[in-house]
Amino acid sequence: MGSYISKNLISGEEVILSAKNHWANFFSSNFLAYLFNSNEYAITNKRIIAKEGIISRRIVEINLSKIESVNVDQGIIGRILGFGSFTIIGTGGTRETFHQIENPVKIKRTFQELVS
């Protein structure tokens, strides 16, 4: 697990699942982030945390109780190679999308198990 997430866990919070960008991201415009392994994604028992960026940062933290759904988008190449995008839809219409993440279906399944 990456340093940002481990340093920012709150009292009683445990990481249930961590994820990173898929190796196919190396071939995209975001390949520097892949090379430096700077993007971090995790589902904890309390929230979903995403940190992206090397120099500039984008950090998204949403409490599980404030999330309405997690959607997954995978094209045929993504299904074959095991990557895709996932979108978090929060209460009030908040929408955050993360691209080329390894095993997004597992992320969705883990979220559903935690909230049910």
ABEGO torsion letter per residue (X at the ends): XBAAAAAABBBGBBBABBBBBBAAAAABAAAAAAAAGABBBBBBAABBBBBBEAABBBBBBBBAAABABBBBBBBAAAAAAGBEBBBBBBBGGBBBBBBGBBGAAAAAAAAAAAAX
